[in-house]
Amino acid sequence: MNDQVGAATWAQWYINVLSNTKDQIEVSAQPIKDVEGNAFAMAGGTAFAIPAGAANPVAACKFITAVTSLEAWEAAGDARAATVEENDSINTGLFTGSPAADQAVRDAHVVPTGNDGFDQMINAAYDSLADARTVGSSPVGQQINDALKNAVGVALSGEKSVEDALAEAQATAMREWEGLS
């Protein structure tokens, strides 16, 4: 590919995927900003749950506490650092959902890469983590997410202005929401 543009609107983890191509691509980043111009991150992911009828809820709780601890994330950061060194890649850190863990891993392992584009992407991702937001849980969450992704796509392609694309996404989301009742 030559002269191509790509965009990831809320996938901080994708920097890790691109890092193995550091010598083959040029990259840059801008954080997502709210209407006041403040950078923010999109938060999402999975969660642990202990079913009401679990055979051993105490053990399950201990397991969850252990694997989400700062120490566990630091160990994961150490393992990532070893893999990065072995593969001559870039250590972008981890985006864990835990501000303390993210900072600890960044402090221990993330250094300037010598690649201005990757350094910019890494810094933009970390700078936006201070204000992480989620779409939240909703019976029409998937439809809202699809409307937002579509808005980003049509705005980036130039089919619609950002304002028109977002207005259409908002209208779609409201139709879905109002259709629940």
MDAnalysis code that builds the backbone (N, CA, C; Angstrom):
import MDAnalysis as mda
import numpy as np

u = mda.Universe.empty(543, n_residues=181, atom_resindex=np.repeat(np.arange(181), 3), trajectory=True)
u.add_TopologyAttr("name", ["N", "CA", "C"] * 181)
u.add_TopologyAttr("resid", np.arange(1, 182))
u.add_TopologyAttr("resname", ["MET", "ASN", "ASP", "GLN", "VAL", "GLY", "ALA", "ALA", "THR", "TRP", "ALA", "GLN", "TRP", "TYR", "ILE", "ASN", "VAL", "LEU", "SER", "ASN", "THR", "LYS", "ASP", "GLN", "ILE", "GLU", "VAL", "SER", "ALA", "GLN", "PRO", "ILE", "LYS", "ASP", "VAL", "GLU", "GLY", "ASN", "ALA", "PHE", "ALA", "MET", "ALA", "GLY", "GLY", "THR", "ALA", "PHE", "ALA", "ILE", "PRO", "ALA", "GLY", "ALA", "ALA", "ASN", "PRO", "VAL", "ALA", "ALA", "CYS", "LYS", "PHE", "ILE", "THR", "ALA", "VAL", "THR", "SER", "LEU", "GLU", "ALA", "TRP", "GLU", "ALA", "ALA", "GLY", "ASP", "ALA", "ARG", "ALA", "ALA", "THR", "VAL", "GLU", "GLU", "ASN", "ASP", "SER", "ILE", "ASN", "THR", "GLY", "LEU", "PHE", "THR", "GLY", "SER", "PRO", "ALA", "ALA", "ASP", "GLN", "ALA", "VAL", "ARG", "ASP", "ALA", "HIS", "VAL", "VAL", "PRO", "THR", "GLY", "ASN", "ASP", "GLY", "PHE", "ASP", "GLN", "MET", "ILE", "ASN", "ALA", "ALA", "TYR", "ASP", "SER", "LEU", "ALA", "ASP", "ALA", "ARG", "THR", "VAL", "GLY", "SER", "SER", "PRO", "VAL", "GLY", "GLN", "GLN", "ILE", "ASN", "ASP", "ALA", "LEU", "LYS", "ASN", "ALA", "VAL", "GLY", "VAL", "ALA", "LEU", "SER", "GLY", "GLU", "LYS", "SER", "VAL", "GLU", "ASP", "ALA", "LEU", "ALA", "GLU", "ALA", "GLN", "ALA", "THR", "ALA", "MET", "ARG", "GLU", "TRP", "GLU", "GLY", "LEU", "SER"])
u.atoms.positions = np.array([
    [0.840, -1.177, 0.000],
    [0.000, 0.000, 0.000],
    [0.885, 1.240, 0.000],
    [0.471, 2.200, -0.729],
    [1.154, 3.485, -0.746],
    [0.131, 4.585, -0.605],
    [0.546, 5.648, 0.055],
    [-0.291, 6.838, 0.176],
    [-1.674, 6.523, 0.723],
    [-1.740, 5.651, 1.700],
    [-3.003, 5.260, 2.307],
    [-3.141, 5.914, 3.675],
    [-4.363, 6.133, 4.074],
    [-4.654, 6.711, 5.379],
    [-5.529, 5.730, 6.138],
    [-5.222, 5.529, 7.387],
    [-6.051, 4.684, 8.237],
    [-6.381, 5.437, 9.502],
    [-7.397, 4.994, 10.169],
    [-7.781, 5.650, 11.415],
    [-8.296, 4.614, 12.397],
    [-7.903, 4.783, 13.626],
    [-8.451, 3.983, 14.722],
    [-8.968, 4.986, 15.733],
    [-10.245, 4.992, 15.921],
    [-10.817, 6.044, 16.753],
    [-10.735, 5.757, 18.238],
    [-10.711, 4.504, 18.623],
    [-10.622, 4.225, 20.057],
    [-10.013, 2.852, 20.300],
    [-8.823, 2.659, 19.795],
    [-8.161, 1.372, 19.958],
    [-6.700, 1.586, 20.331],
    [-6.460, 2.032, 21.566],
    [-5.099, 2.293, 22.002],
    [-4.216, 1.052, 21.855],
    [-4.797, -0.114, 22.060],
    [-4.051, -1.363, 21.964],
    [-3.481, -1.597, 20.573],
    [-4.053, -0.990, 19.545],
    [-3.632, -1.267, 18.176],
    [-2.219, -0.768, 17.886],
    [-1.737, 0.139, 18.693],
    [-0.351, 0.593, 18.532],
    [0.586, -0.604, 18.648],
    [0.271, -1.528, 19.566],
    [1.089, -2.734, 19.719],
    [1.103, -3.560, 18.439],
    [-0.033, -3.670, 17.774],
    [-0.124, -4.438, 16.536],
    [0.773, -3.806, 15.470],
    [0.741, -2.497, 15.381],
    [1.526, -1.798, 14.364],
    [3.022, -1.783, 14.660],
    [3.402, -1.979, 15.914],
    [4.804, -1.798, 16.297],
    [5.757, -2.736, 15.564],
    [5.298, -3.883, 15.124],
    [6.176, -4.790, 14.381],
    [6.457, -4.301, 12.965],
    [5.757, -3.261, 12.531],
    [5.960, -2.707, 11.192],
    [6.643, -1.343, 11.259],
    [7.288, -1.070, 12.373],
    [7.821, 0.271, 12.636],
    [8.746, 0.802, 11.546],
    [9.446, -0.075, 10.849],
    [10.373, 0.370, 9.811],
    [9.726, 0.445, 8.430],
    [8.439, 0.097, 8.346],
    [7.782, 0.022, 7.042],
    [6.669, 1.043, 6.856],
    [6.237, 1.674, 7.943],
    [5.106, 2.603, 7.841],
    [5.424, 3.911, 8.545],
    [4.712, 4.942, 8.162],
    [4.750, 6.217, 8.866],
    [3.409, 6.390, 9.551],
    [3.439, 6.774, 10.815],
    [2.208, 6.923, 11.586],
    [2.205, 8.254, 12.323],
    [1.018, 8.672, 12.701],
    [0.857, 9.835, 13.571],
    [-0.465, 9.663, 14.295],
    [-0.699, 10.496, 15.278],
    [-1.921, 10.349, 16.071],
    [-2.403, 11.691, 16.578],
    [-3.687, 11.763, 16.741],
    [-4.346, 12.876, 17.414],
    [-5.360, 12.258, 18.361],
    [-5.445, 12.733, 19.577],
    [-6.439, 12.158, 20.494],
    [-7.855, 12.588, 20.117],
    [-8.817, 11.772, 20.512],
    [-10.218, 12.167, 20.402],
    [-10.425, 13.300, 21.398],
    [-11.188, 14.317, 21.022],
    [-11.437, 15.445, 21.925],
    [-12.931, 15.673, 22.078],
    [-13.305, 16.143, 23.265],
    [-14.711, 16.469, 23.499],
    [-15.009, 17.864, 22.957],
    [-16.229, 18.331, 23.135],
    [-16.615, 19.616, 22.557],
    [-15.835, 20.786, 23.145],
    [-15.261, 20.603, 24.339],
    [-14.434, 21.656, 24.928],
    [-12.976, 21.551, 24.493],
    [-12.638, 20.538, 23.694],
    [-11.270, 20.383, 23.216],
    [-10.381, 19.544, 24.115],
    [-10.951, 18.874, 25.116],
    [-10.164, 18.050, 26.030],
    [-10.032, 16.629, 25.490],
    [-8.804, 16.109, 25.529],
    [-8.559, 14.745, 25.061],
    [-9.202, 13.742, 26.006],
    [-9.743, 12.674, 25.428],
    [-10.270, 11.591, 26.256],
    [-10.077, 10.266, 25.535],
    [-10.143, 9.202, 26.301],
    [-10.008, 7.852, 25.758],
    [-11.352, 7.153, 25.815],
    [-11.548, 6.231, 24.920],
    [-12.732, 5.379, 24.963],
    [-12.363, 4.135, 25.760],
    [-13.156, 3.828, 26.758],
    [-12.909, 2.662, 27.599],
    [-13.884, 1.557, 27.232],
    [-13.416, 0.365, 27.303],
    [-14.260, -0.788, 27.030],
    [-13.519, -2.038, 27.430],
    [-14.117, -3.144, 27.206],
    [-13.450, -4.397, 27.522],
    [-14.389, -5.378, 28.165],
    [-13.812, -6.276, 28.901],
    [-14.577, -7.337, 29.538],
    [-14.463, -7.214, 31.045],
    [-15.248, -8.002, 31.732],
    [-15.251, -7.954, 33.193],
    [-15.396, -9.365, 33.748],
    [-14.948, -9.542, 34.962],
    [-15.154, -10.800, 35.673],
    [-16.474, -10.730, 36.422],
    [-17.122, -11.867, 36.552],
    [-18.343, -11.962, 37.347],
    [-18.349, -13.318, 38.039],
    [-18.891, -13.340, 39.229],
    [-19.027, -14.589, 39.972],
    [-20.514, -14.916, 40.029],
    [-20.929, -15.991, 39.366],
    [-22.357, -16.343, 39.373],
    [-22.857, -16.630, 40.784],
    [-24.115, -16.345, 41.011],
    [-24.714, -16.558, 42.335],
    [-24.552, -17.995, 42.808],
    [-24.603, -18.962, 41.923],
    [-24.504, -20.365, 42.321],
    [-23.110, -20.948, 42.189],
    [-22.089, -20.105, 42.156],
    [-20.719, -20.595, 41.983],
    [-20.353, -21.583, 43.083],
    [-19.624, -22.641, 42.707],
    [-19.236, -23.673, 43.668],
    [-18.294, -23.127, 44.736],
    [-17.422, -22.198, 44.361],
    [-16.454, -21.677, 45.323],
    [-16.261, -20.177, 45.089],
    [-17.216, -19.362, 45.520],
    [-17.121, -17.923, 45.247],
    [-15.933, -17.256, 45.936],
    [-15.505, -17.764, 47.067],
    [-14.352, -17.170, 47.757],
    [-13.095, -17.347, 46.908],
    [-12.895, -18.546, 46.376],
    [-11.733, -18.786, 45.516],
    [-11.820, -17.938, 44.248],
    [-13.017, -17.817, 43.697],
    [-13.196, -16.997, 42.498],
    [-12.831, -15.544, 42.780],
    [-13.257, -15.051, 43.920],
    [-12.945, -13.668, 44.295],
    [-11.440, -13.485, 44.486],
    [-10.790, -14.448, 45.124],
    [-9.331, -14.371, 45.307],
    [-8.619, -14.378, 43.957],
    [-9.093, -15.229, 43.050],
    [-8.499, -15.293, 41.720],
    [-8.623, -13.948, 41.008],
    [-9.818, -13.394, 41.007],
    [-10.059, -12.114, 40.336],
    [-9.189, -11.018, 40.942],
    [-9.111, -10.998, 42.263],
    [-8.291, -9.999, 42.944],
    [-6.820, -10.150, 42.559],
    [-6.350, -11.393, 42.474],
    [-4.944, -11.632, 42.142],
    [-4.618, -11.228, 40.709],
    [-5.450, -11.628, 39.759],
    [-5.107, -11.375, 38.355],
    [-5.336, -9.935, 37.926],
    [-6.025, -9.152, 38.738],
    [-6.212, -7.735, 38.416],
    [-5.386, -6.829, 39.321],
    [-4.503, -7.418, 40.101],
    [-3.683, -6.635, 41.032],
    [-2.588, -5.876, 40.287],
    [-2.065, -4.867, 40.935],
    [-0.948, -4.116, 40.369],
    [0.226, -5.050, 40.098],
    [0.486, -5.964, 41.015],
    [1.602, -6.895, 40.848],
    [1.418, -7.765, 39.604],
    [0.192, -8.214, 39.355],
    [-0.064, -9.031, 38.164],
    [0.172, -8.222, 36.892],
    [-0.283, -6.972, 36.888],
    [-0.073, -6.140, 35.706],
    [1.405, -5.816, 35.524],
    [2.136, -5.625, 36.624],
    [3.581, -5.394, 36.502],
    [4.268, -6.626, 35.913],
    [3.848, -7.819, 36.332],
    [4.401, -9.055, 35.762],
    [4.065, -9.155, 34.277],
    [2.853, -8.776, 33.912],
    [2.468, -8.769, 32.494],
    [3.328, -7.775, 31.719],
    [3.598, -6.625, 32.327],
    [4.463, -5.633, 31.693],
    [5.875, -6.156, 31.499],
    [6.381, -6.885, 32.498],
    [7.712, -7.486, 32.381],
    [7.740, -8.521, 31.253],
    [6.684, -9.332, 31.174],
    [6.606, -10.339, 30.110],
    [6.528, -9.670, 28.742],
    [5.739, -8.614, 28.639],
    [5.651, -7.880, 27.370],
    [7.020, -7.314, 27.010],
    [7.734, -6.770, 27.986],
    [9.053, -6.198, 27.721],
    [10.009, -7.256, 27.174],
    [9.956, -8.464, 27.719],
    [10.818, -9.542, 27.228],
    [10.470, -9.900, 25.784],
    [9.189, -9.959, 25.473],
    [8.747, -10.269, 24.109],
    [9.155, -9.164, 23.144],
    [8.999, -7.921, 23.578],
    [9.378, -6.783, 22.736],
    [10.867, -6.829, 22.422],
    [11.674, -7.117, 23.430],
    [13.121, -7.189, 23.217],
    [13.462, -8.333, 22.265],
    [12.837, -9.475, 22.471],
    [13.085, -10.645, 21.625],
    [12.719, -10.377, 20.168],
    [11.659, -9.620, 19.946],
    [11.175, -9.347, 18.588],
    [11.686, -8.037, 18.007],
    [12.568, -7.343, 18.742],
    [13.075, -6.038, 18.306],
    [11.922, -5.127, 17.899],
    [10.960, -5.020, 18.801],
    [9.754, -4.244, 18.541],
    [9.757, -2.987, 19.409],
    [8.612, -2.375, 19.539],
    [8.448, -1.163, 20.342],
    [7.582, -1.496, 21.543],
    [8.016, -1.080, 22.712],
    [7.196, -1.301, 23.902],
    [6.267, -0.111, 24.082],
    [5.006, -0.342, 23.815],
    [3.999, 0.707, 23.958],
    [3.337, 0.675, 25.320],
    [3.734, -0.277, 26.148],
    [3.113, -0.422, 27.455],
    [1.862, -1.262, 27.359],
    [1.050, -1.170, 28.395],
    [-0.219, -1.896, 28.448],
    [-1.329, -0.890, 28.702],
    [-2.478, -1.157, 28.166],
    [-3.656, -0.329, 28.420],
    [-4.654, -1.228, 29.135],
    [-4.589, -1.196, 30.467],
    [-5.211, -2.214, 31.308],
    [-6.580, -1.843, 31.856],
    [-6.883, -0.576, 31.907],
    [-8.080, -0.127, 32.615],
    [-7.765, 0.281, 34.041],
    [-6.543, 0.050, 34.475],
    [-6.092, 0.446, 35.813],
    [-5.066, 1.563, 35.664],
    [-5.417, 2.793, 36.041],
    [-4.461, 3.893, 35.892],
    [-3.126, 3.632, 36.587],
    [-3.162, 3.045, 37.781],
    [-1.912, 2.771, 38.500],
    [-1.062, 1.757, 37.737],
    [-1.688, 0.724, 37.212],
    [-0.947, -0.292, 36.457],
    [-0.404, 0.284, 35.157],
    [-1.222, 1.052, 34.457],
    [-0.762, 1.661, 33.209],
    [0.470, 2.523, 33.452],
    [0.437, 3.330, 34.500],
    [1.563, 4.213, 34.791],
    [2.790, 3.425, 35.226],
    [2.598, 2.394, 36.046],
    [3.730, 1.580, 36.508],
    [4.425, 0.902, 35.328],
    [3.647, 0.345, 34.415],
    [4.227, -0.321, 33.249],
    [4.900, 0.707, 32.342],
    [4.276, 1.850, 32.173],
    [4.888, 2.895, 31.343],
    [6.219, 3.336, 31.942],
    [6.224, 3.606, 33.244],
    [7.453, 4.055, 33.901],
    [8.567, 3.018, 33.797],
    [8.212, 1.744, 33.899],
    [9.217, 0.684, 33.897],
    [9.725, 0.328, 32.504],
    [8.883, 0.457, 31.485],
    [9.244, -0.143, 30.202],
    [9.112, 0.731, 28.963],
    [8.374, 1.811, 29.017],
    [8.149, 2.598, 27.802],
    [9.189, 3.712, 27.731],
    [9.980, 3.676, 26.684],
    [11.031, 4.672, 26.473],
    [10.864, 5.244, 25.066],
    [11.464, 6.402, 24.806],
    [11.396, 6.926, 23.439],
    [11.915, 5.881, 22.446],
    [11.225, 5.773, 21.327],
    [11.513, 4.705, 20.373],
    [12.499, 5.100, 19.284],
    [12.694, 6.400, 19.108],
    [13.479, 6.853, 17.973],
    [12.631, 7.016, 16.721],
    [11.351, 6.697, 16.832],
    [10.406, 6.840, 15.724],
    [9.375, 7.879, 16.166],
    [9.461, 9.069, 15.596],
    [8.599, 10.169, 16.041],
    [7.114, 9.824, 15.970],
    [6.692, 9.130, 14.929],
    [5.284, 8.779, 14.786],
    [4.808, 7.852, 15.889],
    [5.587, 6.817, 16.182],
    [5.189, 5.906, 17.257],
    [5.234, 6.601, 18.610],
    [6.251, 7.437, 18.828],
    [6.296, 8.177, 20.095],
    [5.067, 9.068, 20.242],
    [4.659, 9.711, 19.153],
    [3.470, 10.566, 19.191],
    [2.230, 9.740, 19.507],
    [2.087, 8.567, 18.862],
    [0.913, 7.723, 19.127],
    [0.892, 7.236, 20.571],
    [2.034, 6.796, 21.068],
    [2.104, 6.297, 22.446],
    [1.743, 7.409, 23.421],
    [2.331, 8.587, 23.226],
    [2.032, 9.706, 24.125],
    [0.571, 10.132, 24.036],
    [0.010, 10.172, 22.835],
    [-1.402, 10.549, 22.686],
    [-2.299, 9.556, 23.415],
    [-1.976, 8.281, 23.307],
    [-2.785, 7.261, 23.986],
    [-2.708, 7.431, 25.497],
    [-1.507, 7.569, 26.028],
    [-1.370, 7.727, 27.478],
    [-1.964, 9.043, 27.968],
    [-1.773, 10.113, 27.210],
    [-2.295, 11.413, 27.639],
    [-3.816, 11.419, 27.734],
    [-4.469, 10.625, 26.918],
    [-5.930, 10.614, 26.938],
    [-6.505, 9.688, 28.009],
    [-5.692, 8.817, 28.589],
    [-6.199, 7.858, 29.573],
    [-6.701, 8.513, 30.850],
    [-6.246, 9.718, 31.139],
    [-6.689, 10.391, 32.369],
    [-8.198, 10.606, 32.373],
    [-8.798, 10.671, 31.193],
    [-10.245, 10.854, 31.088],
    [-10.795, 9.776, 30.160],
    [-10.970, 8.584, 30.699],
    [-11.501, 7.469, 29.909],
    [-13.017, 7.422, 30.054],
    [-13.695, 7.263, 28.934],
    [-15.159, 7.240, 28.926],
    [-15.642, 5.972, 28.238],
    [-16.810, 5.540, 28.614],
    [-17.409, 4.364, 28.011],
    [-18.785, 4.707, 27.463],
    [-19.192, 3.973, 26.460],
    [-20.538, 4.151, 25.933],
    [-21.544, 3.695, 26.978],
    [-21.153, 2.762, 27.790],
    [-22.039, 2.274, 28.839],
    [-22.898, 1.126, 28.353],
    [-23.575, 0.557, 29.264],
    [-24.411, -0.600, 28.987],
    [-25.803, -0.145, 28.572],
    [-26.327, -0.755, 27.526],
    [-27.643, -0.372, 27.028],
    [-28.209, -1.513, 26.198],
    [-29.525, -1.697, 26.216],
    [-30.129, -2.707, 25.342],
    [-29.899, -2.413, 23.860],
    [-29.574, -1.179, 23.533],
    [-29.298, -0.820, 22.141],
    [-27.840, -0.386, 21.975],
    [-26.990, -0.858, 22.864],
    [-25.577, -0.483, 22.828],
    [-24.901, -0.814, 21.512],
    [-25.176, -1.987, 20.970],
    [-24.550, -2.368, 19.702],
    [-24.995, -1.444, 18.575],
    [-26.266, -1.096, 18.559],
    [-26.767, -0.200, 17.512],
    [-26.143, 1.193, 17.640],
    [-25.978, 1.653, 18.879],
    [-25.339, 2.957, 19.099],
    [-23.889, 2.903, 18.637],
    [-23.189, 1.834, 19.001],
    [-21.801, 1.668, 18.591],
    [-21.689, 1.628, 17.062],
    [-22.587, 0.893, 16.419],
    [-22.572, 0.826, 14.954],
    [-22.820, 2.197, 14.328],
    [-23.748, 2.963, 14.891],
    [-24.042, 4.302, 14.364],
    [-22.826, 5.214, 14.493],
    [-22.126, 5.124, 15.624],
    [-20.932, 5.946, 15.825],
    [-19.822, 5.544, 14.858],
    [-19.599, 4.248, 14.710],
    [-18.571, 3.791, 13.764],
    [-18.903, 4.229, 12.340],
    [-20.167, 4.136, 11.966],
    [-20.576, 4.581, 10.641],
    [-20.321, 6.079, 10.473],
    [-20.615, 6.850, 11.515],
    [-20.383, 8.299, 11.445],
    [-18.908, 8.602, 11.232],
    [-18.056, 7.904, 11.939],
    [-16.616, 8.109, 11.769],
    [-16.215, 7.777, 10.335],
    [-16.712, 6.663, 9.837],
    [-16.357, 6.249, 8.475],
    [-16.778, 7.242, 7.412],
    [-18.028, 7.707, 7.482],
    [-18.491, 8.633, 6.441],
    [-17.843, 10.007, 6.588],
    [-17.492, 10.384, 7.805],
    [-16.795, 11.664, 7.984],
    [-15.366, 11.572, 7.450],
    [-14.676, 10.476, 7.755],
    [-13.301, 10.325, 7.275],
    [-13.230, 10.185, 5.755],
    [-14.245, 9.577, 5.165],
    [-14.241, 9.404, 3.707],
    [-14.639, 10.678, 2.975],
    [-15.173, 11.653, 3.717],
    [-15.599, 12.899, 3.101],
    [-17.017, 12.863, 2.559],
    [-17.728, 11.738, 2.760],
    [-19.114, 11.650, 2.289],
    [-20.003, 12.674, 2.978],
    [-19.702, 12.925, 4.256],
    [-20.483, 13.886, 5.042],
    [-19.531, 14.692, 5.908],
    [-19.993, 15.855, 6.308],
    [-19.208, 16.638, 7.263],
    [-19.259, 15.925, 8.609],
    [-18.332, 16.245, 9.472],
    [-18.327, 15.656, 10.813],
    [-19.648, 15.956, 11.510],
    [-20.096, 17.201, 11.395],
    [-21.338, 17.601, 12.053],
    [-22.527, 16.794, 11.543],
    [-22.626, 16.635, 10.222],
    [-23.747, 15.882, 9.645],
    [-23.668, 14.402, 10.007],
    [-22.472, 13.846, 9.981],
    [-22.305, 12.431, 10.317],
    [-22.696, 12.168, 11.767],
    [-22.263, 13.049, 12.667],
    [-22.612, 12.868, 14.081],
    [-24.091, 13.119, 14.335],
    [-24.673, 14.072, 13.631],
    [-26.114, 14.319, 13.786],
    [-26.911, 13.097, 13.337],
    [-26.486, 12.476, 12.248],
    [-27.171, 11.267, 11.784],
    [-26.996, 10.125, 12.788],
    [-25.793, 9.983, 13.340],
    [-25.555, 8.943, 14.348],
    [-26.427, 9.177, 15.573],
    [-26.530, 10.431, 15.994],
    [-27.377, 10.758, 17.149],
    [-28.835, 10.423, 16.859],
    [-29.304, 10.771, 15.669],
    [-30.695, 10.479, 15.298],
    [-30.937, 8.969, 15.256],
    [-29.989, 8.226, 14.715],
    [-30.114, 6.764, 14.672],
    [-30.162, 6.192, 16.080],
    [-29.261, 6.661, 16.939],
    [-29.226, 6.174, 18.322],
    [-30.537, 6.482, 19.041],
    [-31.061, 7.671, 18.846],
    [-32.323, 8.041, 19.504],
    [-33.490, 7.206, 18.982],
    [-33.520, 6.931, 17.675],
    [-34.579, 6.069, 17.121],
    [-34.518, 4.680, 17.754],
    [-33.324, 4.148, 17.878],
    [-33.165, 2.824, 18.493],
    [-33.617, 2.859, 19.950],
    [-33.200, 3.899, 20.662],
    [-33.556, 4.029, 22.079],
    [-35.067, 4.154, 22.253],
    [-35.653, 5.035, 21.465],
    [-37.100, 5.261, 21.569],
    [-37.901, 4.042, 21.124],
    [-37.317, 3.196, 20.292],
    [-37.985, 1.985, 19.847],
    [-38.066, 0.903, 20.910],
    [-37.390, 1.109, 22.030],
    [-37.433, 0.130, 23.122],
    [-38.782, 0.100, 23.814],
    [-39.453, 1.248, 23.867],
    [-40.692, 1.311, 24.654],
    [-41.905, 0.874, 23.886],
])
